[in-house]
């Protein structure tokens, strides 16, 4: 079984590595890479892990390429899988790490490539950090060293996704108190890593996350997509459909066990009911949400069919089931759409709870992981208008970085590069949702690495900037009147304009 899982892991790794310098998403991936650009400003930032890239640049003078960022993400998944194997060892009280669990966790994390671009991102980083958090928090007793590491993980989360840090910190304290893991006075040690990081950033960069969040949280809370009600509704709607799917599975399992005469009718209702749920919840081009819905049906089926007294459910399993919802908080993306990033925790919960031949589970996971990684990386790459093997036009972003992109995108980039107003000494604004055009042009954008909507634009700009790239997803402020415009072309059905005074 381990050989099967390991072989599938190798195939997925090769699929990812084969595309590290090919294709690019100018929306979300543009934001990720600008956050990694040490010269890019991030005023009032809500995602502040760019401070680590700026600090690294100050020390080494090195800024990361697209290929390097994609490889770092792949390596981080290896770390996350190792941490989950350690978590499993702790809760199972085993003597050594399980190679099978490591491979299962690694494949589960790799499935995250099915949605969103393949670069290092706050979504991938939060999942990996939570894997490390699970490994540390599940130890029977926590030494001072373990508490410092736990504090470091929670501290990193403040920079990467502060909303998750605000949830995990009190949850961590609760678990430590309930489990009596160490003396209460030692819990203060968890604050030390974060305080040291803040001091270093303030001394070296003259800014830190506390200063940024004091401005960033109020500004972002006013944006339509980041209203508390909206974010909770996204989780609630996803949870509702997961619950309904689980109940359908439970009914099938229960009546199947009883050999009831109602079983044929329940099967018909279950199949048609599930088909309706799949259709209703399909709001985008992706079908990744089916993984979560099918998983909930499986959970329900095996619970309904099994002996409740034999179901191996404890607080750790309940935590694994809850983590996808906790990790999502603070995101404005539909929960069912992004939930595939967190699926690994449900895989481990299923592996723990159910007593059936593991070969079928391992085979299914291996096949599904290869399919989803191939689809997300090569066949239908996120935010791109064609398959990755069609990205054949060379674009030299700088002297050391060559990428292979869509010819239409390269034409747009050449238009920016050849423009008479293109002055590399000044920042170029891009609105809306197209920060990747700035990064691919070797430039930086003023104030924020990404302008997603009009409310965010007006927060930063009282008057119109000297020049900008505009794609018309939202209107510009009424008092902005650019005197010149140049058509850069059409990319992904958006007409891109270069505007200047």
C-alpha positions in Angstrom: 0.0 0.0 0.0 2.9 2.4 0.8 4.4 1.7 -2.6 1.1 2.7 -4.3 0.9 5.9 -2.3 4.5 6.7 -2.8 4.3 6.2 -6.6 1.3 8.4 -6.8 3.2 11.1 -4.8 6.1 10.9 -7.2 3.8 11.3 -10.2 2.2 14.4 -8.6 5.6 15.9 -7.8 6.7 15.5 -11.5 3.4 17.0 -12.7 4.0 20.1 -10.5 7.8 20.4 -11.3 7.2 20.1 -15.1 5.2 23.4 -15.0 7.1 25.6 -12.6 8.0 28.1 -15.2 5.0 27.8 -17.4 1.7 29.7 -17.3 0.6 32.5 -14.9 -2.6 33.8 -13.4 -2.6 37.6 -13.4 -5.2 37.8 -10.6 -4.6 35.7 -7.5 -1.1 34.6 -8.5 -0.2 38.2 -9.2 -1.1 39.0 -5.6 1.0 36.1 -4.3 4.1 37.0 -6.2 3.9 40.8 -5.4 3.6 39.9 -1.7 6.9 38.1 -2.3 8.5 41.1 -4.0 10.7 42.9 -1.4 10.3 46.2 -3.2 6.5 46.1 -3.2 4.6 48.3 -0.7 1.9 46.7 1.4 0.3 49.7 3.2 -2.5 48.7 5.7 -1.9 45.1 4.7 -4.2 42.3 5.9 -1.8 39.6 4.5 1.6 40.5 5.9 3.9 37.6 5.3 5.7 39.9 2.8 7.6 41.2 5.8 9.6 37.9 5.9 10.5 38.3 2.2 11.6 41.9 2.8 13.7 40.8 5.8 15.3 38.0 3.8 16.1 40.5 1.0 17.7 42.9 3.5 19.9 40.0 4.7 20.8 38.3 1.5 19.8 40.6 -1.4 17.8 37.8 -3.0 14.3 38.0 -4.3 12.4 34.9 -5.3 11.4 33.9 -8.9 8.1 32.4 -9.8 9.6 28.9 -10.1 11.3 29.2 -6.7 8.0 30.2 -5.1 6.2 27.3 -6.7 9.0 24.9 -5.5 8.8 26.3 -2.0 5.1 25.5 -1.8 5.8 22.0 -2.9 8.5 21.6 -0.2 6.1 23.1 2.4 3.6 20.4 1.6 6.3 17.8 2.4 6.8 19.5 5.8 3.1 19.6 6.4 2.8 15.9 5.6 5.6 15.1 8.0 3.9 17.1 10.7 0.6 15.3 10.2 2.5 11.9 10.4 3.8 13.2 13.7 0.3 14.2 14.8 -1.0 10.7 13.9 1.9 9.1 15.9 1.0 11.2 18.9 -2.7 10.4 19.0 -2.2 6.8 18.1 0.6 6.5 20.7 2.8 4.7 18.1 6.5 4.3 18.5 7.5 5.7 15.1 6.1 7.7 12.2 4.0 5.8 9.7 5.1 6.0 6.1 1.6 5.2 5.0 0.1 8.1 6.9 2.8 10.4 5.6 2.0 9.5 2.0 -1.8 9.8 2.6 -1.2 13.3 4.2 1.1 14.4 1.4 -1.4 13.4 -1.3 -4.2 15.1 0.6 -2.2 18.3 0.7 -1.2 18.0 -3.0 -4.9 18.0 -3.8 -4.8 21.7 -2.9 -3.4 22.2 -6.4 -6.8 21.5 -7.8 -8.0 25.1 -7.0 -6.1 28.4 -7.2 -2.7 29.0 -8.7 0.4 26.8 -7.8 2.5 29.6 -6.2 3.2 29.9 -2.5 0.2 31.6 -1.0 -1.5 32.4 2.3 -3.9 29.6 1.6 -1.2 26.9 1.3 0.8 28.4 4.1 -2.1 28.4 6.6 -2.8 24.7 5.9 0.8 23.7 6.4 1.1 25.7 9.6 -2.1 24.1 11.0 -0.5 20.7 10.2 2.5 21.8 12.4 0.1 23.1 15.0 -1.6 19.7 15.2 1.7 17.9 15.6 2.7 20.2 18.5 -0.6 20.5 20.3 -1.2 16.7 20.3 1.9 15.9 22.3 1.2 14.5 25.8 3.4 17.0 27.5 4.8 20.2 26.1 8.3 21.2 27.1 9.4 24.9 27.0 10.9 24.2 23.5 7.6 22.8 22.3 5.7 25.8 23.7 8.1 28.2 21.9 7.6 26.3 18.6 3.9 26.4 19.2 4.1 30.1 19.7 6.2 30.5 16.6 3.5 28.7 14.5 0.7 30.9 16.0 3.0 34.0 15.5 3.4 33.1 11.8 -0.3 32.9 11.4 -0.7 36.5 12.6 1.3 37.5 9.5 -0.3 35.1 7.1 -4.0 35.0 8.2 -4.8 36.9 11.3 -8.4 35.8 11.5 -7.2 32.2 11.9 -4.6 33.2 14.5 -7.5 34.8 16.6 -9.3 31.4 16.5 -6.4 29.1 17.1 -4.8 31.0 20.0 -7.7 30.7 22.4 -8.3 27.1 21.2 -4.7 26.3 21.9 -5.0 27.7 25.4 -8.2 25.7 26.0 -6.6 22.4 24.8 -3.5 23.0 26.9 -5.6 23.7 30.1 -7.9 20.7 29.5 -5.0 18.4 28.8 -2.9 19.8 31.7 0.1 20.0 29.3 2.6 21.9 31.3 2.4 24.6 33.9 0.1 27.6 33.1 3.0 30.0 33.7 4.8 28.4 30.8 2.0 29.3 28.4 3.3 32.9 28.4 6.3 31.5 26.5 4.1 31.2 23.4 4.1 35.0 23.1 7.9 35.3 23.0 8.4 34.3 19.3 5.8 36.7 18.1 7.2 39.6 20.2 10.7 38.9 19.0 9.6 38.8 15.3 7.8 42.2 15.8 11.0 43.7 17.3 13.2 42.4 14.5 10.8 43.8 11.8 10.6 47.1 13.6 14.3 47.4 13.9 15.2 46.3 10.4 12.2 47.4 8.3 10.8 50.1 10.5 7.4 48.5 10.3 5.6 45.5 11.8 2.3 43.7 11.6 0.7 45.5 14.6 1.0 48.8 12.8 -0.3 47.5 9.6 -3.3 45.7 11.1 -4.4 48.8 13.0 -5.0 50.3 9.5 -5.7 47.2 7.5 -8.5 45.6 9.6 -10.8 48.7 9.6 -10.3 49.3 5.9 -10.8 45.7 4.8 -13.9 45.2 7.1 -15.6 47.9 5.1 -15.2 46.0 1.8 -18.3 44.2 0.7 -16.7 40.8 0.5 -15.2 41.0 4.0 -18.3 41.8 6.0 -18.5 39.5 9.0 -22.0 38.4 8.0 -20.9 37.6 4.5 -17.9 35.5 5.6 -20.1 33.6 8.1 -22.8 33.1 5.5 -20.2 31.5 3.1 -19.2 29.0 5.8 -22.8 28.4 6.9 -24.1 27.7 3.3 -21.2 25.3 2.7 -21.9 23.6 6.1 -25.6 23.3 5.3 -25.0 21.4 2.0 -22.4 19.2 3.7 -24.9 18.3 6.4 -27.6 17.5 3.9 -25.3 15.3 1.8 -24.2 13.6 5.0 -27.8 12.9 6.0 -28.4 11.3 2.6 -25.4 9.1 3.1 -26.6 8.2 6.6 -30.0 7.2 5.4 -28.5 5.0 2.7 -26.2 3.3 5.2 -28.8 2.9 7.9 -31.5 1.3 5.6 -28.8 -0.8 3.9 -27.8 -2.2 7.3 -31.4 -3.0 8.2 -32.1 -4.6 4.8 -35.2 -2.5 4.9 -37.9 -2.8 2.2 -37.6 1.0 1.9 -34.0 0.7 0.7 -34.8 0.9 -3.1 -36.9 4.1 -2.5 -34.1 5.6 -0.3 -31.5 4.8 -3.0 -33.6 6.7 -5.6 -34.2 9.6 -3.3 -30.5 9.6 -2.4 -29.2 9.6 -6.0 -31.5 12.2 -7.2 -31.2 14.3 -4.1 -27.4 14.3 -4.4 -27.6 15.2 -8.1 -29.7 18.2 -7.2 -27.2 19.3 -4.4 -24.3 19.0 -6.9 -26.2 21.2 -9.4 -27.3 23.8 -6.9 -23.9 24.2 -5.4 -22.1 24.4 -8.8 -21.7 28.2 -9.1 -18.3 28.3 -10.9 -16.6 26.4 -13.7 -14.8 24.1 -11.2 -16.2 20.9 -9.9 -13.8 20.5 -7.0 -16.7 20.9 -4.5 -17.9 17.4 -5.5 -14.9 16.0 -3.4 -16.3 17.6 -0.3 -19.9 16.5 -1.0 -18.9 12.9 -1.8 -16.8 12.9 1.4 -19.8 14.0 3.5 -21.9 11.2 1.9 -19.2 8.6 2.7 -19.0 9.8 6.3 -22.8 9.6 6.6 -23.0 6.2 5.0 -20.4 4.5 7.1 -21.8 6.1 10.3 -25.3 4.9 9.3 -24.2 1.4 8.5 -21.8 0.9 11.4 -22.3 0.1 15.1 -22.3 3.4 16.8 -20.4 2.0 19.8 -17.5 1.0 17.5 -17.2 4.3 15.8 -13.8 5.7 16.8 -14.7 9.3 17.4 -12.8 11.4 19.9 -12.0 15.1 20.3 -9.1 14.9 17.8 -11.4 13.5 15.1 -14.0 16.2 15.8 -11.2 18.8 15.5 -10.1 17.3 12.2 -13.7 17.6 11.0 -14.0 21.2 12.2 -10.7 22.5 10.8 -11.9 23.1 7.2 -14.5 25.5 8.6 -12.1 27.2 11.0 -9.4 27.7 8.4 -11.9 29.3 6.0 -12.9 32.0 8.4 -11.7 35.4 7.1 -11.9 34.3 3.5 -14.4 35.8 1.1 -14.3 32.8 -1.3 -17.3 30.4 -1.3 -16.4 27.6 1.2 -17.3 24.7 -1.0 -15.1 26.2 -3.7 -11.9 26.5 -1.6 -12.5 23.7 0.8 -10.4 21.2 -1.3 -7.4 22.9 0.3 -8.5 21.6 3.7 -9.6 18.2 2.5 -6.5 16.5 4.0 -8.0 16.8 7.5 -11.1 15.0 6.5 -9.0 12.2 4.9 -7.3 11.6 8.2 -10.6 11.7 10.1 -12.0 9.1 7.7 -8.9 7.0 8.0 -9.3 7.1 11.8 -13.0 6.4 12.1 -13.8 3.7 9.6 -13.0 0.0 9.7 -12.8 -1.2 6.1 -10.0 -2.4 3.8 -7.6 0.4 3.5 -6.4 -0.7 0.1 -9.5 0.7 -1.6 -9.1 4.1 0.2 -5.4 4.3 -0.7 -6.1 3.4 -4.4 -8.9 5.9 -4.6 -6.9 8.7 -3.0 -3.9 8.0 -5.3 -5.9 8.0 -8.5 -7.9 11.1 -7.4 -4.8 13.0 -6.4 -3.1 12.4 -9.7 -6.2 13.5 -11.6 -6.8 16.6 -9.6 -3.2 17.8 -9.6 -3.0 17.2 -13.4 -6.2 19.1 -13.9 -5.3 22.0 -11.6 -1.8 22.4 -13.0 -2.0 21.4 -16.7 -5.4 20.8 -18.0 -7.5 23.6 -16.5 -5.0 25.8 -14.7 -6.7 28.4 -12.5 -7.3 31.8 -14.0 -5.9 30.9 -17.4 -7.7 30.6 -20.7 -6.0 27.5 -22.0 -4.2 24.4 -20.9 -0.6 24.7 -19.7 0.9 22.8 -22.7 -0.4 25.7 -24.9 1.8 28.3 -22.9 4.6 28.4 -25.4 5.4 32.1 -25.9 8.6 33.2 -24.2 8.5 36.1 -21.8 11.7 37.4 -20.2 10.6 39.1 -17.0 14.2 40.0 -16.2 17.7 38.8 -17.0 17.4 35.7 -14.8 13.8 34.7 -15.2 12.2 33.3 -18.4 8.5 32.2 -18.4 6.3 30.5 -21.0 2.9 32.3 -21.3 -0.1 32.8 -23.5 0.7 34.7 -26.7 -2.2 37.1 -25.9 -0.8 37.8 -22.5 2.7 38.4 -24.0 1.2 40.9 -26.5 -0.3 42.8 -23.6 3.0 42.8 -21.7 4.8 44.1 -24.8 2.3 46.9 -25.1 3.1 47.9 -21.5 6.8 47.6 -22.1 6.9 49.6 -25.3 4.6 52.4 -24.1 6.3 55.8 -24.2 4.9 56.5 -20.7 6.3 53.3 -19.2 8.8 54.7 -16.6 10.3 52.0 -14.4 11.2 54.5 -11.8 7.6 55.1 -11.0 4.9 52.7 -9.8 2.1 51.6 -12.1 -1.4 51.1 -10.8 -3.5 48.1 -12.0 -7.3 47.8 -11.4 -9.1 45.6 -11.0 -7.8 42.1 -10.0 -4.9 42.2 -12.4 -1.7 42.7 -10.2 0.1 40.0 -12.2 0.5 42.4 -15.1 2.5 44.7 -12.9 4.8 41.9 -11.6 5.3 40.4 -15.1 6.4 43.9 -16.2 9.0 44.0 -13.5 7.3 46.8 -11.7 5.6 47.5 -8.4 2.1 49.0 -7.8 1.6 51.9 -5.3 0.3 51.3 -1.7 -1.1 47.7 -2.1 -0.1 44.6 -4.0 -3.6 44.2 -5.3 -6.7 46.4 -5.9 -9.7 44.1 -6.1 -12.7 46.5 -6.0 -13.6 50.2 -6.2 -14.0 50.6 -2.4 -10.4 49.4 -1.9 -9.3 51.8 -4.7 -10.9 54.9 -3.1 -9.4 54.0 0.3 -5.9 54.5 -1.1 -6.4 57.1 -3.8 -8.0 60.5 -3.2 -6.9 61.7 -6.6 -6.2 59.8 -9.8 -2.7 58.4 -10.2 -0.5 59.4 -13.1 -1.0 56.1 -15.0 -2.8 52.9 -14.6 -3.9 49.7 -16.3 -7.7 49.3 -16.3 -9.8 46.3 -17.2 -13.3 47.6 -16.5 -14.5 45.0 -13.9 -15.7 47.9 -11.8 -16.1 51.6 -12.5 -13.4 54.2 -11.7 -14.1 57.2 -9.3 -16.2 59.9 -11.0 -13.5 62.6 -10.6 -10.9 60.6 -12.5 -10.5 61.9 -16.0 -7.5 60.5 -17.8 -6.6 62.4 -21.0 -4.8 59.6 -22.8 -5.6 55.9 -23.3 -4.0 53.0 -25.2 -5.7 49.7 -25.9 -3.4 47.0 -24.7 -5.5 44.2 -26.1 -8.0 41.6 -24.9 -7.0 38.9 -22.4 -9.4 36.4 -21.0 -12.4 38.4 -22.4 -11.2 41.6 -20.6 -10.3 44.7 -22.6 -7.2 46.1 -21.0 -6.5 49.9 -21.3 -3.5 51.9 -20.3 -4.6 55.3 -19.0 -2.5 58.3 -18.2 -2.7 62.1 -18.1 
